[in-house]
Amino acid sequence: MELLDYWRIVWRAKIGILAIALIAGVVGLVYGRMQPKVYTTTATILSPKDTAGPSLSGSLGALLGGGGRDGGGLNLGAIVGGVPSTSPNMDMFIALLKSRSLRQEVVEEAKKTFGPDVGGKIMTVTPNTREKGVISLMVEATDPQVAAGIANLYFMQLDRMTERYSEQGTQRQKAFYAEQLQRAAKEVAAAEEALLRFQSENHIVPTDAAKGTAADPASLLRKDIQGLETQREVMKMKLTDEHPYMRDLVKQIAELKKQYAKNLFGSPMDLPSDVAGGRARKEFFVSTDKMTPVQFANMKLIRNLKIQEAFYTGALQGLEQIKYADATNTARVEFLDPALVPGGPIRPNVRGIVQAAAGAGFLVGVLGAFALEYMKRLQHENRKARRAEAARGGRTEPRVAREPVLVGPGEPVVAHTE
């Protein structure tokens, strides 16, 4: 068959095809009118800034001088344990916006304004961070007022939830630091009592470290030496070694090193330079075999006292940091563009539904016309095949009487038979 034959088939069945398309369009119109209207709106907030809380291990490490050149070499990261870093506030906000808990709180709060059936009016809630620096929330609902109210209420409840979680975390930190403070206070008292008892029994004159200051005389001398050496290196950029000021610095450093050596009963030791190609530096130390058992035990008790004091000071510092940084550590919700009431629904698209239904009906009518034409042709071919088979078998089909035919004016009607 050619294209013209198909067009003739469609044209012969045009009334039926148009009727089917019209009926399908009416059905689509009724269906579209029956669908609930869906409204959408979007609210946006600024992305939260990441904040960091106080670190007990960092505070104690700084107090004990861990990792420094002249420190005790105590690394509290291994003792206290590193607290795992929290997720960024952006990820926390997105996780809360997708959570079931926040949705339940929003629905319960919205019931006070929009009635008890507000939960059934909410279709979808979709947060996204496609735009840098902004978190947007798109809400679809069957009521325009509900859509705008829910979008804004989500962010307000998010702010309350984060504040509540922050307060809970702060309370846990306060309880932890308070417990550490009480324990450290007992340990400091026990360490002081043990040190004083040992010094009294062995007739040792208490040093500044034993009395609770930050360092003993040897440590102070060591710091003075390092300070003068640093000053000498800085002045080298402007003055020569023959300058009177530089000579005075060298003399002061030499005198302090002599005092430091006498204080520690030690001797200087050559150490490699910190810089490649630099001069070797002198370091003083006290070997264990030159120390008496009483001196060694006294130093251990002093060291234990300093450690416990550092724990006590670190816990106290943590409490003070929580007190003054409580407001800054909370990630707050800052509105950028609140949601507005949508002017019209986005669904259903009644015109699109009617057009799709009418098009589908037209297509069904055309296909039905082709099917009917095919059935007619098939029946015609079957009849021709039966006649041909009957002719080959010597059988004749019964003759059918024709209608009387009028031959001419005034002539009688003659019935012809075949």
C-alpha positions as a Markdown table, in Angstrom:
| # | Residue | x | y | z |
|---|---|---|---|---|
| 1 | Met | 0.0 | 0.0 | 0.0 |
| 2 | Glu | 1.1 | 3.5 | -0.7 |
| 3 | Leu | 0.9 | 6.6 | 1.4 |
| 4 | Leu | -2.2 | 7.8 | -0.5 |
| 5 | Asp | -4.0 | 4.5 | 0.3 |
| 6 | Tyr | -3.3 | 5.1 | 4.0 |
| 7 | Trp | -4.7 | 8.6 | 3.7 |
| 8 | Arg | -7.8 | 7.3 | 2.0 |
| 9 | Ile | -8.4 | 4.9 | 4.9 |
| 10 | Val | -8.0 | 7.7 | 7.5 |
| 11 | Trp | -10.2 | 10.0 | 5.5 |
| 12 | Arg | -13.0 | 7.4 | 5.2 |
| 13 | Ala | -12.9 | 6.9 | 9.0 |
| 14 | Lys | -12.4 | 10.5 | 9.9 |
| 15 | Ile | -15.7 | 10.8 | 11.8 |
| 16 | Gly | -14.9 | 7.8 | 14.0 |
| 17 | Ile | -11.3 | 9.0 | 14.6 |
| 18 | Leu | -12.4 | 12.5 | 15.6 |
| 19 | Ala | -15.1 | 11.1 | 17.9 |
| 20 | Ile | -12.5 | 8.9 | 19.7 |
| 21 | Ala | -10.1 | 11.9 | 20.0 |
| 22 | Leu | -12.9 | 14.1 | 21.4 |
| 23 | Ile | -14.0 | 11.5 | 23.9 |
| 24 | Ala | -10.3 | 11.0 | 25.0 |
| 25 | Gly | -9.9 | 14.8 | 25.4 |
| 26 | Val | -13.0 | 15.0 | 27.5 |
| 27 | Val | -11.8 | 12.2 | 29.7 |
| 28 | Gly | -8.4 | 13.9 | 30.1 |
| 29 | Leu | -10.1 | 17.2 | 31.0 |
| 30 | Val | -12.1 | 15.4 | 33.7 |
| 31 | Tyr | -9.1 | 13.6 | 35.0 |
| 32 | Gly | -7.0 | 16.8 | 35.1 |
| 33 | Arg | -9.7 | 18.7 | 37.0 |
| 34 | Met | -9.9 | 15.9 | 39.5 |
| 35 | Gln | -6.2 | 16.0 | 40.3 |
| 36 | Pro | -5.1 | 18.0 | 43.4 |
| 37 | Lys | -3.3 | 21.3 | 42.7 |
| 38 | Val | 0.3 | 21.4 | 43.8 |
| 39 | Tyr | 2.1 | 24.6 | 44.8 |
| 40 | Thr | 5.8 | 25.1 | 45.2 |
| 41 | Thr | 7.9 | 27.7 | 46.9 |
| 42 | Thr | 11.6 | 28.1 | 48.0 |
| 43 | Ala | 13.3 | 29.6 | 51.0 |
| 44 | Thr | 17.0 | 30.2 | 51.3 |
| 45 | Ile | 19.5 | 30.7 | 54.1 |
| 46 | Leu | 23.2 | 31.5 | 54.3 |
| 47 | Ser | 25.6 | 28.6 | 54.6 |
| 48 | Pro | 26.7 | 28.2 | 58.3 |
| 49 | Lys | 30.3 | 28.9 | 59.3 |
| 50 | Asp | 32.4 | 26.1 | 60.7 |
| 51 | Thr | 33.3 | 26.6 | 64.4 |
| 52 | Ala | 35.8 | 24.8 | 66.6 |
| 53 | Gly | 35.3 | 24.2 | 70.3 |
| 54 | Pro | 38.0 | 24.2 | 73.0 |
| 55 | Ser | 40.6 | 21.5 | 72.9 |
| 56 | Leu | 41.7 | 20.0 | 76.3 |
| 57 | Ser | 44.7 | 18.2 | 74.8 |
| 58 | Gly | 45.9 | 21.3 | 73.0 |
| 59 | Ser | 45.6 | 23.4 | 76.2 |
| 60 | Leu | 47.4 | 20.8 | 78.3 |
| 61 | Gly | 50.1 | 20.3 | 75.6 |
| 62 | Ala | 50.8 | 24.0 | 75.6 |
| 63 | Leu | 51.0 | 24.2 | 79.4 |
| 64 | Leu | 53.4 | 21.2 | 79.6 |
| 65 | Gly | 55.5 | 22.3 | 76.6 |
| 66 | Gly | 55.0 | 19.1 | 74.8 |
| 67 | Gly | 56.9 | 18.9 | 71.5 |
| 68 | Gly | 59.1 | 22.0 | 72.3 |
| 69 | Arg | 62.9 | 22.0 | 72.3 |
| 70 | Asp | 63.1 | 22.6 | 76.0 |
| 71 | Gly | 59.8 | 21.0 | 77.0 |
| 72 | Gly | 59.3 | 17.8 | 78.8 |
| 73 | Gly | 58.5 | 15.9 | 75.6 |
| 74 | Leu | 55.0 | 14.9 | 76.8 |
| 75 | Asn | 52.5 | 14.6 | 74.1 |
| 76 | Leu | 49.0 | 14.7 | 75.6 |
| 77 | Gly | 47.4 | 13.7 | 72.3 |
| 78 | Ala | 48.2 | 10.1 | 73.1 |
| 79 | Ile | 47.1 | 10.5 | 76.7 |
| 80 | Val | 43.9 | 12.4 | 76.5 |
| 81 | Gly | 43.0 | 11.1 | 73.0 |
| 82 | Gly | 42.2 | 13.2 | 70.0 |
| 83 | Val | 38.5 | 14.1 | 69.8 |
| 84 | Pro | 37.3 | 13.2 | 66.3 |
| 85 | Ser | 36.6 | 16.2 | 64.1 |
| 86 | Thr | 32.9 | 16.9 | 63.6 |
| 87 | Ser | 31.3 | 17.2 | 60.2 |
| 88 | Pro | 31.0 | 20.7 | 58.7 |
| 89 | Asn | 28.0 | 22.6 | 59.7 |
| 90 | Met | 26.8 | 22.5 | 56.1 |
| 91 | Asp | 26.6 | 18.7 | 56.2 |
| 92 | Met | 24.9 | 18.9 | 59.6 |
| 93 | Phe | 22.2 | 21.3 | 58.3 |
| 94 | Ile | 21.5 | 19.1 | 55.2 |
| 95 | Ala | 21.2 | 16.0 | 57.3 |
| 96 | Leu | 18.8 | 17.6 | 59.7 |
| 97 | Leu | 16.7 | 19.0 | 56.9 |
| 98 | Lys | 16.3 | 15.5 | 55.5 |
| 99 | Ser | 15.7 | 13.9 | 58.9 |
| 100 | Arg | 12.4 | 12.4 | 60.1 |
| 101 | Ser | 12.7 | 14.1 | 63.5 |
| 102 | Leu | 12.8 | 17.6 | 62.1 |
| 103 | Arg | 9.8 | 16.8 | 59.8 |
| 104 | Gln | 7.8 | 15.6 | 62.8 |
| 105 | Glu | 8.6 | 18.8 | 64.8 |
| 106 | Val | 7.6 | 21.0 | 61.8 |
| 107 | Val | 4.3 | 19.2 | 61.3 |
| 108 | Glu | 3.5 | 19.4 | 65.0 |
| 109 | Glu | 4.2 | 23.1 | 65.0 |
| 110 | Ala | 2.3 | 23.7 | 61.8 |
| 111 | Lys | -0.8 | 22.0 | 63.2 |
| 112 | Lys | -1.3 | 25.0 | 65.5 |
| 113 | Thr | -1.7 | 27.3 | 62.4 |
| 114 | Phe | -2.9 | 25.2 | 59.5 |
| 115 | Gly | -5.0 | 22.5 | 61.3 |
| 116 | Pro | -4.5 | 18.8 | 62.1 |
| 117 | Asp | -4.5 | 17.7 | 58.4 |
| 118 | Val | -1.4 | 19.8 | 57.4 |
| 119 | Gly | 0.8 | 16.7 | 57.2 |
| 120 | Gly | -1.2 | 15.3 | 54.3 |
| 121 | Lys | -0.9 | 18.6 | 52.4 |
| 122 | Ile | 2.9 | 18.4 | 52.3 |
| 123 | Met | 4.1 | 16.7 | 49.1 |
| 124 | Thr | 7.9 | 17.0 | 49.0 |
| 125 | Val | 10.6 | 18.8 | 50.9 |
| 126 | Thr | 13.9 | 19.1 | 48.9 |
| 127 | Pro | 17.0 | 20.8 | 50.3 |
| 128 | Asn | 19.9 | 21.6 | 47.9 |
| 129 | Thr | 23.3 | 23.4 | 47.9 |
| 130 | Arg | 23.8 | 24.0 | 44.2 |
| 131 | Glu | 24.4 | 27.7 | 44.7 |
| 132 | Lys | 27.6 | 28.4 | 46.6 |
| 133 | Gly | 27.2 | 29.9 | 50.0 |
| 134 | Val | 23.4 | 29.3 | 50.1 |
| 135 | Ile | 21.2 | 26.5 | 51.3 |
| 136 | Ser | 17.8 | 26.4 | 49.6 |
| 137 | Leu | 14.7 | 24.4 | 50.6 |
| 138 | Met | 11.9 | 23.8 | 48.0 |
| 139 | Val | 8.5 | 22.7 | 49.4 |
| 140 | Glu | 5.6 | 21.3 | 47.4 |
| 141 | Ala | 2.2 | 21.3 | 49.0 |
| 142 | Thr | -1.5 | 21.2 | 48.0 |
| 143 | Asp | -2.1 | 24.6 | 49.6 |
| 144 | Pro | -0.1 | 27.8 | 48.8 |
| 145 | Gln | -0.2 | 29.1 | 52.3 |
| 146 | Val | 1.0 | 25.7 | 53.7 |
| 147 | Ala | 3.8 | 25.6 | 51.2 |
| 148 | Ala | 5.2 | 29.0 | 52.2 |
| 149 | Gly | 4.6 | 28.4 | 55.9 |
| 150 | Ile | 6.3 | 25.0 | 55.9 |
| 151 | Ala | 9.4 | 26.3 | 54.1 |
| 152 | Asn | 9.9 | 29.1 | 56.6 |
| 153 | Leu | 9.0 | 26.9 | 59.5 |
| 154 | Tyr | 11.6 | 24.2 | 58.5 |
| 155 | Phe | 14.4 | 26.7 | 58.9 |
| 156 | Met | 13.0 | 28.2 | 62.2 |
| 157 | Gln | 12.8 | 24.7 | 63.7 |
| 158 | Leu | 16.3 | 23.9 | 62.3 |
| 159 | Asp | 17.6 | 26.8 | 64.3 |
| 160 | Arg | 15.9 | 25.7 | 67.4 |
| 161 | Met | 17.1 | 22.1 | 66.9 |
| 162 | Thr | 20.8 | 23.1 | 66.4 |
| 163 | Glu | 20.6 | 25.4 | 69.4 |
| 164 | Arg | 19.2 | 22.5 | 71.5 |
| 165 | Tyr | 21.9 | 20.1 | 70.3 |
| 166 | Ser | 24.5 | 22.8 | 71.0 |
| 167 | Glu | 23.3 | 23.2 | 74.6 |
| 168 | Gln | 23.3 | 19.5 | 75.1 |
| 169 | Gly | 26.9 | 19.3 | 73.8 |
| 170 | Thr | 27.9 | 22.2 | 76.0 |
| 171 | Gln | 26.4 | 20.6 | 79.1 |
| 172 | Arg | 28.3 | 17.3 | 78.3 |
| 173 | Gln | 31.5 | 19.3 | 78.0 |
| 174 | Lys | 30.9 | 21.1 | 81.2 |
| 175 | Ala | 30.2 | 17.9 | 83.0 |
| 176 | Phe | 33.4 | 16.4 | 81.5 |
| 177 | Tyr | 35.6 | 19.4 | 82.5 |
| 178 | Ala | 34.0 | 19.6 | 86.0 |
| 179 | Glu | 34.8 | 15.9 | 86.6 |
| 180 | Gln | 38.4 | 16.4 | 85.3 |
| 181 | Leu | 38.7 | 19.5 | 87.5 |
| 182 | Gln | 37.7 | 17.6 | 90.6 |
| 183 | Arg | 39.9 | 14.6 | 89.8 |
| 184 | Ala | 42.9 | 16.9 | 89.0 |
| 185 | Ala | 42.4 | 18.9 | 92.3 |
| 186 | Lys | 42.7 | 15.7 | 94.3 |
| 187 | Glu | 45.7 | 14.6 | 92.3 |
| 188 | Val | 47.4 | 18.0 | 92.8 |
| 189 | Ala | 46.8 | 17.9 | 96.5 |
| 190 | Ala | 48.2 | 14.3 | 96.7 |
| 191 | Ala | 51.3 | 15.2 | 94.6 |
| 192 | Glu | 52.0 | 18.3 | 96.7 |
| 193 | Glu | 51.7 | 16.3 | 99.9 |
| 194 | Ala | 54.0 | 13.6 | 98.6 |
| 195 | Leu | 56.6 | 16.1 | 97.4 |
| 196 | Leu | 56.5 | 18.1 | 100.7 |
| 197 | Arg | 56.8 | 14.9 | 102.8 |
| 198 | Phe | 59.7 | 13.6 | 100.7 |
| 199 | Gln | 61.6 | 17.0 | 100.9 |
| 200 | Ser | 60.9 | 17.1 | 104.7 |
| 201 | Glu | 62.2 | 13.6 | 105.3 |
| 202 | Asn | 65.3 | 14.2 | 103.1 |
| 203 | His | 66.0 | 17.8 | 104.2 |
| 204 | Ile | 65.7 | 19.2 | 100.7 |
| 205 | Val | 65.3 | 22.9 | 100.3 |
| 206 | Pro | 62.1 | 23.5 | 98.3 |
| 207 | Thr | 62.6 | 25.0 | 94.8 |
| 208 | Asp | 60.3 | 27.4 | 93.0 |
| 209 | Ala | 58.9 | 24.4 | 91.1 |
| 210 | Ala | 58.0 | 22.7 | 94.3 |
| 211 | Lys | 56.2 | 25.8 | 95.5 |
| 212 | Gly | 54.0 | 25.8 | 92.5 |
| 213 | Thr | 55.7 | 28.1 | 90.0 |
| 214 | Ala | 56.0 | 27.2 | 86.4 |
| 215 | Ala | 59.8 | 26.4 | 86.2 |
| 216 | Asp | 62.9 | 25.7 | 88.4 |
| 217 | Pro | 66.1 | 27.8 | 88.3 |
| 218 | Ala | 67.7 | 25.5 | 85.7 |
| 219 | Ser | 64.8 | 25.9 | 83.4 |
| 220 | Leu | 64.8 | 29.7 | 83.8 |
| 221 | Leu | 68.6 | 29.8 | 83.0 |
| 222 | Arg | 67.9 | 27.7 | 79.9 |
| 223 | Lys | 65.2 | 30.0 | 78.7 |
| 224 | Asp | 67.5 | 33.0 | 79.2 |
| 225 | Ile | 70.2 | 31.4 | 77.2 |
| 226 | Gln | 67.8 | 30.6 | 74.4 |
| 227 | Gly | 66.5 | 34.2 | 74.4 |
| 228 | Leu | 69.9 | 35.7 | 74.2 |
| 229 | Glu | 70.9 | 33.3 | 71.4 |
| 230 | Thr | 67.8 | 34.2 | 69.4 |
| 231 | Gln | 68.6 | 37.9 | 70.0 |
| 232 | Arg | 72.1 | 37.4 | 68.7 |
| 233 | Glu | 70.9 | 35.7 | 65.5 |
| 234 | Val | 68.5 | 38.5 | 64.8 |
| 235 | Met | 71.2 | 41.2 | 65.4 |
| 236 | Lys | 73.6 | 39.4 | 63.1 |
| 237 | Met | 71.5 | 40.7 | 60.2 |
| 238 | Lys | 72.4 | 44.3 | 61.1 |
| 239 | Leu | 75.7 | 44.1 | 63.1 |
| 240 | Thr | 79.0 | 42.3 | 62.7 |
| 241 | Asp | 80.5 | 39.9 | 65.3 |
| 242 | Glu | 83.1 | 42.6 | 66.2 |
| 243 | His | 80.4 | 45.1 | 67.3 |
| 244 | Pro | 80.5 | 45.9 | 71.0 |
| 245 | Tyr | 76.9 | 45.0 | 71.5 |
| 246 | Met | 77.5 | 41.6 | 69.9 |
| 247 | Arg | 80.5 | 41.0 | 72.1 |
| 248 | Asp | 78.4 | 41.7 | 75.2 |
| 249 | Leu | 75.8 | 39.2 | 74.1 |
| 250 | Val | 78.4 | 36.5 | 73.6 |
| 251 | Lys | 79.8 | 37.2 | 77.1 |
| 252 | Gln | 76.4 | 37.0 | 78.7 |
| 253 | Ile | 75.6 | 33.8 | 76.9 |
| 254 | Ala | 78.9 | 32.2 | 78.0 |
| 255 | Glu | 78.4 | 33.3 | 81.6 |
| 256 | Leu | 74.9 | 31.9 | 81.7 |
| 257 | Lys | 76.0 | 28.6 | 80.3 |
| 258 | Lys | 78.6 | 28.3 | 83.0 |
| 259 | Gln | 76.0 | 28.9 | 85.7 |
| 260 | Tyr | 73.7 | 26.4 | 83.9 |
| 261 | Ala | 76.4 | 23.8 | 83.9 |
| 262 | Lys | 77.2 | 24.3 | 87.6 |
| 263 | Asn | 73.5 | 24.1 | 88.5 |
| 264 | Leu | 73.0 | 20.8 | 86.7 |
| 265 | Phe | 76.4 | 19.3 | 87.5 |
| 266 | Gly | 76.7 | 18.5 | 83.8 |
| 267 | Ser | 79.0 | 19.2 | 80.9 |
| 268 | Pro | 78.4 | 20.7 | 77.4 |
| 269 | Met | 77.7 | 18.3 | 74.6 |
| 270 | Asp | 78.2 | 19.0 | 70.8 |
| 271 | Leu | 75.0 | 18.6 | 68.9 |
| 272 | Pro | 74.4 | 19.0 | 65.1 |
| 273 | Ser | 73.1 | 22.3 | 63.8 |
| 274 | Asp | 69.4 | 22.7 | 63.0 |
| 275 | Val | 70.4 | 24.2 | 59.7 |
| 276 | Ala | 72.4 | 22.4 | 57.0 |
| 277 | Gly | 75.9 | 23.8 | 57.0 |
| 278 | Gly | 75.5 | 25.7 | 60.2 |
| 279 | Arg | 77.7 | 25.7 | 63.3 |
| 280 | Ala | 77.4 | 22.9 | 65.9 |
| 281 | Arg | 75.6 | 24.0 | 69.0 |
| 282 | Lys | 76.3 | 23.3 | 72.6 |
| 283 | Glu | 73.7 | 21.5 | 74.8 |
| 284 | Phe | 73.9 | 20.8 | 78.5 |
| 285 | Phe | 72.5 | 17.8 | 80.2 |
| 286 | Val | 72.6 | 15.8 | 83.4 |
| 287 | Ser | 73.5 | 12.2 | 83.1 |
| 288 | Thr | 71.7 | 9.8 | 85.4 |
| 289 | Asp | 74.8 | 8.3 | 86.9 |
| 290 | Lys | 75.8 | 11.8 | 88.2 |
| 291 | Met | 72.6 | 12.3 | 90.0 |
| 292 | Thr | 72.0 | 11.0 | 93.4 |
| 293 | Pro | 68.9 | 8.8 | 94.0 |
| 294 | Val | 67.4 | 11.5 | 96.2 |
| 295 | Gln | 67.8 | 14.1 | 93.5 |
| 296 | Phe | 66.3 | 11.8 | 90.9 |
| 297 | Ala | 63.3 | 10.9 | 93.2 |
| 298 | Asn | 62.8 | 14.6 | 94.0 |
| 299 | Met | 62.7 | 15.5 | 90.3 |
| 300 | Lys | 60.2 | 12.7 | 89.6 |
| 301 | Leu | 57.9 | 14.1 | 92.3 |
| 302 | Ile | 58.2 | 17.6 | 90.9 |
| 303 | Arg | 57.5 | 16.4 | 87.5 |
| 304 | Asn | 54.4 | 14.6 | 88.6 |
| 305 | Leu | 53.2 | 17.7 | 90.4 |
| 306 | Lys | 53.6 | 19.8 | 87.3 |
| 307 | Ile | 51.7 | 17.3 | 85.2 |
| 308 | Gln | 48.7 | 17.3 | 87.7 |
| 309 | Glu | 48.8 | 21.1 | 87.8 |
| 310 | Ala | 48.7 | 21.2 | 84.1 |
| 311 | Phe | 45.6 | 18.9 | 84.0 |
| 312 | Tyr | 43.9 | 21.1 | 86.6 |
| 313 | Thr | 44.7 | 24.3 | 84.7 |
| 314 | Gly | 43.6 | 22.7 | 81.4 |
| 315 | Ala | 40.2 | 21.7 | 82.9 |
| 316 | Leu | 39.8 | 25.1 | 84.4 |
| 317 | Gln | 40.7 | 26.7 | 81.0 |
| 318 | Gly | 38.2 | 24.5 | 79.2 |
| 319 | Leu | 35.4 | 25.6 | 81.5 |
| 320 | Glu | 36.3 | 29.3 | 81.0 |
| 321 | Gln | 36.4 | 28.8 | 77.2 |
| 322 | Ile | 32.9 | 27.2 | 77.2 |
| 323 | Lys | 31.6 | 30.1 | 79.3 |
| 324 | Tyr | 32.9 | 32.8 | 76.9 |
| 325 | Ala | 32.6 | 30.9 | 73.6 |
| 326 | Asp | 29.2 | 29.4 | 74.1 |
| 327 | Ala | 27.4 | 31.9 | 71.8 |
| 328 | Thr | 30.0 | 31.8 | 69.0 |
| 329 | Asn | 30.3 | 28.0 | 68.8 |
| 330 | Thr | 26.6 | 27.5 | 67.9 |
| 331 | Ala | 25.8 | 27.4 | 64.2 |
| 332 | Arg | 22.8 | 29.7 | 63.7 |
| 333 | Val | 20.3 | 29.9 | 60.8 |
| 334 | Glu | 20.5 | 33.2 | 59.0 |
| 335 | Phe | 17.6 | 33.8 | 56.5 |
| 336 | Leu | 18.5 | 35.1 | 53.1 |
| 337 | Asp | 15.2 | 35.0 | 51.3 |
| 338 | Pro | 12.1 | 33.7 | 53.2 |
| 339 | Ala | 9.5 | 31.7 | 51.2 |
| 340 | Leu | 6.7 | 33.6 | 49.5 |
| 341 | Val | 3.1 | 32.4 | 48.9 |
| 342 | Pro | 3.1 | 31.0 | 45.3 |
| 343 | Gly | 0.8 | 32.7 | 42.8 |
| 344 | Gly | -0.4 | 29.6 | 41.0 |
| 345 | Pro | 0.0 | 25.8 | 41.0 |
| 346 | Ile | 2.7 | 24.0 | 39.0 |
| 347 | Arg | 0.6 | 20.9 | 38.7 |
| 348 | Pro | -1.6 | 19.5 | 37.3 |
| 349 | Asn | -1.1 | 20.9 | 33.8 |
| 350 | Val | -4.7 | 20.5 | 32.6 |
| 351 | Arg | -4.0 | 21.7 | 29.1 |
| 352 | Gly | -1.1 | 19.3 | 28.7 |
| 353 | Ile | -3.3 | 16.4 | 30.0 |
| 354 | Val | -6.1 | 17.2 | 27.5 |
| 355 | Gln | -3.7 | 17.6 | 24.6 |
| 356 | Ala | -2.0 | 14.3 | 25.5 |
| 357 | Ala | -5.3 | 12.5 | 25.9 |
| 358 | Ala | -6.7 | 13.9 | 22.6 |
| 359 | Gly | -3.5 | 12.9 | 20.8 |
| 360 | Ala | -3.6 | 9.4 | 22.2 |
| 361 | Gly | -7.3 | 9.1 | 21.2 |
| 362 | Phe | -6.5 | 10.3 | 17.7 |
| 363 | Leu | -3.7 | 7.8 | 17.4 |
| 364 | Val | -5.9 | 5.0 | 18.7 |
| 365 | Gly | -8.6 | 5.9 | 16.1 |
| 366 | Val | -6.1 | 5.9 | 13.3 |
| 367 | Leu | -4.7 | 2.5 | 14.4 |
| 368 | Gly | -8.3 | 1.2 | 14.8 |
| 369 | Ala | -9.1 | 2.3 | 11.2 |
| 370 | Phe | -6.1 | 0.6 | 9.9 |
| 371 | Ala | -7.0 | -2.6 | 11.8 |
| 372 | Leu | -10.6 | -2.6 | 10.5 |
| 373 | Glu | -9.3 | -2.1 | 6.9 |
| 374 | Tyr | -6.9 | -4.9 | 7.4 |
| 375 | Met | -9.8 | -7.2 | 8.6 |
| 376 | Lys | -11.9 | -6.3 | 5.6 |
| 377 | Arg | -9.1 | -7.0 | 3.2 |
| 378 | Leu | -8.4 | -10.3 | 4.9 |
| 379 | Gln | -12.1 | -11.4 | 4.6 |
| 380 | His | -12.2 | -10.4 | 0.9 |
| 381 | Glu | -9.1 | -12.4 | 0.2 |
| 382 | Asn | -10.6 | -15.4 | 2.1 |
| 383 | Arg | -13.7 | -15.2 | -0.1 |
| 384 | Lys | -11.7 | -15.1 | -3.3 |
| 385 | Ala | -9.6 | -18.1 | -2.1 |
| 386 | Arg | -12.8 | -20.1 | -1.4 |
| 387 | Arg | -14.2 | -19.3 | -4.8 |
| 388 | Ala | -11.0 | -20.3 | -6.5 |
| 389 | Glu | -10.9 | -23.6 | -4.6 |
| 390 | Ala | -14.5 | -24.3 | -5.5 |
| 391 | Ala | -13.8 | -23.7 | -9.2 |
| 392 | Arg | -10.8 | -26.1 | -9.2 |
| 393 | Gly | -13.0 | -28.8 | -7.6 |
| 394 | Gly | -15.7 | -28.7 | -10.3 |
| 395 | Arg | -18.3 | -27.3 | -8.1 |
| 396 | Thr | -20.5 | -24.3 | -9.0 |
| 397 | Glu | -21.8 | -21.9 | -6.6 |
| 398 | Pro | -25.6 | -21.4 | -6.5 |
| 399 | Arg | -26.8 | -18.7 | -8.7 |
| 400 | Val | -28.4 | -15.7 | -7.1 |
| 401 | Ala | -31.5 | -14.2 | -8.7 |
| 402 | Arg | -31.0 | -10.6 | -9.7 |
| 403 | Glu | -33.4 | -7.8 | -9.5 |
| 404 | Pro | -35.7 | -7.3 | -12.5 |
| 405 | Val | -34.1 | -5.0 | -15.1 |
| 406 | Leu | -36.1 | -2.4 | -17.1 |
| 407 | Val | -34.8 | -2.8 | -20.7 |
| 408 | Gly | -36.4 | 0.3 | -22.2 |
| 409 | Pro | -39.4 | 2.6 | -22.2 |
| 410 | Gly | -42.6 | 0.6 | -22.6 |
| 411 | Glu | -40.8 | -2.7 | -22.6 |
| 412 | Pro | -41.7 | -5.4 | -20.1 |
| 413 | Val | -39.5 | -6.1 | -17.1 |
| 414 | Val | -37.5 | -9.3 | -17.6 |
| 415 | Ala | -35.8 | -11.1 | -14.7 |
| 416 | His | -32.5 | -12.5 | -15.6 |
| 417 | Thr | -30.8 | -15.3 | -13.7 |
| 418 | Glu | -27.2 | -16.5 | -13.9 |
